[in-house]
Amino acid sequence: MQLTVSDCARRAQVRSVRRAAGREEAFPTELELKHITKTYPSVIALNDVSLSFREGEVHALVGENGAGKSTLIKTIAGAIRPDSGEICIDGKSYSHMTPAQSLELGISVVYQEMIQMEAMTVMDNIFMGMKDSKGPFVDDRARYKKTQELLGRFNCHVSPKALIRELSMANRQIIEIAKAVVKNAKVVIMDEPTASITVEEQKNLFKIVDELKSQKVTIIYISHRLEELFEICDRVSVLRDGQYITTVNIDETDKHHLVSLMVGRELSEKYPTKPPCGSEVVLKTEHLSGNGLEDINFELHQGEILGFAGLVGAGRTELMHLIYGSAHRTDGKVWLKGKEVHFHTPADGLKAGIGLIPEDRKYQGCFLEKPLFWNISISNIDTLSHATFVNHKAEMAQAEDYKQKMRIKAPTMTQLAMSLSGGNQQKVVIAKAMASLPDILIFDEPTRGIDVGARQEIYQMMIELTQQGKSILMVSSDMEELLGMSERIVVLYEGHQTGVLQRDEFSQERVMTLASGL
């Protein structure tokens, strides 16, 4: 979301007046953490962390992946028991929480990795675990009406009776936020709530945040999109390597200062310079149709980063699966290095030299119950095997190499993927795709849930890949990322291609106009 000067000035002025009047300091503390420590084998996840959250404030929590943010919010929610320290709420101190106790005390969490029953309806997911009826029977009519009202506040046009598995990632994210709102929580923790939603949906979310704030609800807001913090937050606390660094008023800092606090070092320019791509066409589609798309035509050149823009439901991810072979083509042609190809399965795409980093790392990218080395090597297991035996030494060496290249934070190669932070899981998915040595890489939301330091590493890696002659198809909902990394941008609207922009035509307004079907 783009920050407007008027909104920023207005919010900053309100905060300044409050501080000058001594009102901000007078706000009661809603939640306080004292000397929280949590260790795992070979890792100190939280090291003597103390900070407080005021009633009715939007308090950002920032830090690189592995800084301890997820551990901290899971401690507050009762999902993790700290080794030492206190959690203070409503004037009472607790050595730890249980999930039920946390909910009872009015703490609700919107997790980045969504917890949903995919075979159940939107309505049932929103009210799951709630006792909203006096008798033995559930009032479905009241639940339906309340769900419609909630979705209307988010401008989300889905049926309360729709199944979760039928929804897009963006709509599923909105359902998670609605679950927190319906519980009338005192403290709402939002972990990357805008990672999968559009600009318009972000505006709706921020309106809800303002509404909750006016009701004296405390919002703990976690986001790697730092520009959002200056739009809605009052204060921001920084964690680094499991340690508390500082808390600052948002109008007394800037993005550059926050980044330096988060990473403990100065970062170079956000988007690295990329040399022009070659003229050779490595991938071409002609009138490609299927999977909700119709008549898609574009060319990808050797060494090019070709961006794909569009609003939720435009068909960007569906197009990537169509190209990769994980969705059925109904019409049109696909040419790979001048040869027409027909992919019927993802294995066909992989064998042809196409690697996919999917949008949903949890369900499509990582094998969560498998170790780190297994996840990285699985796409390249044939080259590591002889007959029916895997060369485990070579497998571990390859995995360790990618672990170092991607700066994956894990104590051992046998660490299960489910135990890693969301950002480190994303790095594992990228490493898995890289290990298959593809000529073309599909990056679908490559930096979703990735911290600012790791983003630069991924951007630099993408540039290096193109310098090696590899080509990239990049889907991104981050407008700044699209404009900064792409050489050309293909824009989609409701399954149709509305334009292809050259770099000298780039502007946010032009992309949004085409993405809106105008």
N, C-alpha and C positions, 0 to 999 in steps of 0.2 A: 504494500500500500504506500502510495506517495504521501509524504508529509506536506501539509499545507501550512504556509506561514501564518495565516490567520488563526487556525486551530492551535498551533504551537504557542503563538503569542498569548492567546486567550488563556490557555491552560497554565502557562508559565506565570502570567499575571495573577491568576487566582492563587497559585501556590506562594508567590512572593508576598501577597497581601496577608495570607494566613500566617506566614512566618513572622512578618513584621508585627502582626497583632498578637503574636505568641500563641495563636490558636492551634497551629499544627503540632507543637510540642505537647499541647494539652490533650490531644487525642489519646484515649485509653489504649493500652496494648491489648490486642485480641489474642495473640499467640506469641509465646516466647520459647526459644530453644536455648538451653544452657549447657555448654561443654559437651555437646554430643560427639561421641566417638564410635566409629564402627570399622572393624578390621576384618579382612578375609585373608586366606593364605597368600602371603607375599604381597598383599595390597592393603594400604590404609585408605579406605574409601572416604571416611570423614575423620578429621583430626582436631578434636577440641573446638567444635564449631558452636558459636554463640551468636544469635541474632534475634530480633524481634519484629513483629508485624503489627501495625496499628489498625484499629477499627476503621473500616470504611476507606482504606487506601488500596491503590493498585501498586503492588510491590514486585518489581521484577527481580528474578534470580537468574544470573548469567554466568557463563563459564564455558570452557572448551569441553568437548566430550571426554568423559572420565574425570571431570572436575569434582563430581560428587552431588550434582543436582538431583539426579534420579534417586540416589540413596537417601538424600535428605527428605524428599517429598514422600517416599515410601515409609520413612521413619515416622513422619507426621501422620500418615494414613494408617499406620499399624501393620503394614505389610512386612516391615523389617524391624527387628528388635535391636536397639543400639547396645553396645558393650557398656557404655556409661553415659551419664548426663541426665538432664531432666527436660520434660516437655510440659510447659505451663499454659493452661487455658482455663478460662473462667475462674481465675484465682486459685486453681488447684494445680499441684505438681504431680507428674507421673514419670516413673522410670522408663516406661514404654507404653505403647498403645496396642490395642487389638483392632482389627478392621471394624468390628461391630461397635467397639467403644468410640472409635474415631467418628463413625457416622452418627452415633448417639449424641456426641458433643458438637455436632454441626459442621464437620469437616467433609468436604466432597472433592474428589479428584477426577479431572478429565485427563486421562493418560494419553500420551502420544501413541503408544501401542494400544489400540482400542480393545476393550473387553466387552464383547458382544456375542449374543446367541444368534448365529446367522440364520438358523431355521425358524426363528421366531419373528413376530411382527415388530414394526417400529414402536407401536403402542406398548407391547409387552416388554420390550427392551427398556423403554423409558421408565416404566413403573416397576421394573424387576426389583424384588427385595423390599418393596414398600407396602406397608399396611395402611391402605387408604379407604378401608371399609369397616363399618362397625360389626356387621354380621359375618356369617360364614361365606357369603357370596361376594364376588367381585362385581362392582358396578361398571361394566364395560362401556355403557353409554356415557357415563361421566368421564371415564378415562379417555374415550374417543374424543370427546369435546375438548378436554384439557390438552390432549396431544395436538389437535388441530390448532388450538390457540397458541401453543408453544411454537409449533412449526411456522405459524403465520408471523410470529415476532421475528423469526429468522429469515422470513421470506423464502422458506423451503417448501416447494410444491410437490410433496410426496404424500401418498396416502398413509394414514396411521396404521392401516392393515397391510401395507407392503412388507414383504420379507426383507430383512437386513441384507441378505446375500444378493438381492436384486439391485441394491443401491450403489451409487458411485462412492469413491473414497471421500469426496467432499461432503456428500450428504450423510455418510456414516459419521463423519467428524461432527457435524451439526447435531446428530442424534446424541452423541456423547455429551455435548455441552448442555443439551436439553435435559438429560438425565440429572445433571448437577443442579440446574436451575429449579427443577420441579421439587427437589428435596428441601428447598428453603434453607440452604446451608448458611452458616455464619462465616465460614472460610471456604472459598472455592479455589482450588489449585488447578491452573490450566497449563498443561505441558505441551508446548508447540501446537496451540489450537488452530493456527492459520496455515499449517504446513500443507494442507490439501484443499484449501478453499479459495475461491476467486476473490477479486478485489471487491466486488459488490457484497459478497458474503462476509468479507472482513469488516466492511462498514456496518453491516447488521450486527456482527459480533461485538464491535466496539460500542454500539448503542446499548446492547445488553449489559456490557461491562459497566458503562456509565449508570445504567439503571440500577444494577446491583450495588454499585458504590453509593448511590443516593439513598439506598436502604441500609447503609452502614455495613454492608457485607465486605469482608476483606478478600481481595483477590491476590493470590500469589501467581505471578505470570512468568512463564518460562518461554523464551523464544530466541532463536539464533538470528532472526531478522531484527537487527538492532533499531532500524528506523521506526518500527512499531512502538518501541518503548517510549520514544519521545512524543508519540501521539497520545498514549493513554496512561502512562505510569507516573507515579508520584516520586517513588524512590527506587533505587536499584542496588542490590547487593551482589558482590562478585565472589565467586569461589574459584580456586585454582589448586589442582592436585590434592583435593580433599580438604583444603584449608580455607578458612574465611579470610578474605583480603580486606574488604571495606564496604561501607554503605554510603551512597551519595544521593543527594537530591537530584532528580533527573534534569532540572533546569540549570544545574550548576556543573554540568559535565557535557561532553559531546561524544560522538561515535568513536573518534580517533582515540580519545582518552580511555573509553571503556575497553576498546580492543587491546590497548597496551596493558591495562590492568588484568584482562582475561588471560592473555598469552604470555605476559611477563617479558615481552620483547616488542620491538618496533616491526611492523609489517610493511612490505613494499606495496606497490600499486595493486589494486584489487584484481584487475583483469590483466594478465600478462599479454605482451605484444605477440601477435601471431603473424608469420609470413604468409603471403597469398598462397592459396591452394593451386594444385595443378589443373590442367585442362582435361585430363582423362576422366571419362565418366565410368565410375565403378558400379553404380546402382541406378536403375532407371525404372520408373513405373509408367505404364500407359493405360489410362482409363481403368485403373484398379478399383474394384468394387468388392464389397463383402464386409461382414462384421459391423454392419451399420454405416458403412461408408460407400460413396458413389463417385466414380469418375475422378480418381486422384492421379495427378500427373506431376512428377518432379524428377530431377536428376541430382545425384550426389557425386561430387568430384573427388579424386584422390587427394587426401590431405585436407579435406574440408570439414568444418563443423557446420552442419545444416540444422538450424533451429526449427522447432514446430510450436506454434502458438495457437491458443484457442481457449475459450471458456470451458467450464465443466460441461461435459456432454458433447463437446465438439467432435470427439473421436480420435484424439491424438494417440492415446494409449492403444485403442483398438486398431489403429493403423500400424503401430509398431508390431503388434501381435500378428497382424495379417502378413506383414513382410517376413517376420521370423518363422512363420509356419505354425504358430500355436492357435491360429484362427483360420476358418475356411474362406477361400476366395471364390466368389461367384462369377466374376468377370474380369477382363483386363489381363495385362501381362506384366511380368517382372523380369528385368534383365540384369544379370550379374556379370560384370566385366565383358559385356557384349554378347553373352549367351543367355537365352531365355531359360528360366528355372521355374520349377514347380515344387514348392515346399508343402508337404502335407503334415509334418510334425516338427516340433522344435529341434529334434535331432537332425533333421534335414538342414535347417538353418545353421546349426552349430557346425555340422560337417562341411558346409559350404564356406565357412569362415566368417559367420556373423555371431557376435556375442551380445547378450541382452542383460542389462542391469534394470530389472523391473521396478515399477513404481512402488509396489507393496513388498517390502523386503521381508516382512514377517511371514506372509503366506506364500509368496512366490519366489523369494530370493534366498533366504537362509533355511538350512535344515537345523532348526533350533535345538533339537535334542542330540545333535552330532557335534563332535569336537571341532575346534578351529581348523586343524590341519585337514580334516576330512572335507569340510566345506570348501576349502580352497582348491583341493586336488580333484574333486569329483568330476569337474568338467574336462579334465585332462588325464583321466585315469588310464586310458588306453596306452598313452606314451610312457606311463610309469609302471606298466605291467609286462610280464613275460608269461605267456600261456595264461594260466589261471592265478598266478601269483603277483601280488603288488610289491614293488621294490620300496619297502617302507622307508629305508634310509633316503632314497631319492625323493620320496613323497614329503618327508619331513623337511628336507633341505629346500625344496621348492616352496613349501608353505612358509618356512622361516624367512625366505628371501622376500616374499610378498608381504609378510607381516612387517618387515623392516621398511620396505618401500612405501607401504600405505600408512605407516606409523600406527598400527593397530595396537591399542593398549590392552594387553592380556598377559597375565603372569606366565602362562605356559601354553604350548601348542595343543595341549589336551583339554583346555578350557572349553566348556560347552558354549555354543553360540548364544543360547538363551540367557547366559549369565553376563553377556557383554552389554554395554550401553547401546542405545539405538544408533548413535553415530558410528560406533565401532562395528556394529552389525552391517551397516551400509558399506563400510570399507571392506568387509569380508566379501560381500556380494560383488563389489567391483573387482576384488582380487580373484574371485572365482571366474569371472568373465575373462579377465586378463590372462589367466593361466591357460586358457584354450588357444591362445595366440591367434586371435581373429584379425581379419583385415578390415572389417567394419564393426563398429561398436554402437549399440543402441543404448543411450543413457536416458532413461525415463525418470525425470525428477532426480538428477544425480546428487544434489546437495540437500535434499529434504532431510531435516533433522541434523544437519552437519554444522558444526561450529565454524566461526569465522576463520580461524587458523587452518582447520582442515579443508575448508572450502578452497583456500588459495593453493593448498597442496594438490587438490583434485583438479583445479583449473590448470595448474602448471603441468600436471601429468597428462591432461587432455591435449595440451599444446605439444608436449613431447611426443605423444602418440601420432599426431598429425605430421610432425617433422620426420617420423619414421615411415611415412607413407600411408598410415592408416586413416580411415575416414570415420566420421562420427555423425549419427543422427541423435539430436538432443531435444527431448521434450522437457519444457520447464514452465511452471506457473509463476516463476520469479521474473518479472518483466526486466529488471535491471540485469539479471543474469543472461537472459535471452539477447538483449541488445549488446551486452558486453562481450559475449563469447561467440556469437554466431557470425558467419560470413554472409549468409542469406537466411531468410525466415519464411517458411511455408505457413500460411494462416488457414485454419479450418473453422467452419461454423456449421454445427448440426450435421456432421458427416460429409460436408462438401468443402472443396477447396475454394477459398475466396481470393487468394492472391499469393504471390511470391515476391518478397521484398528484397531488393539489393541493399548492400550496406549503406550506400549514400541516400537511401530512402527511409532509413530507420528513424522511427520516433514512436514514443508510447501512444500518442494519439492515433497515428496511422495504423499501428497494430490493433488497437482496441476497436477502431472503426471497422476494420475487416473482420475481426473476431466477433463483432456484433451483427454481422451479416449485412452491413450497410455498404 
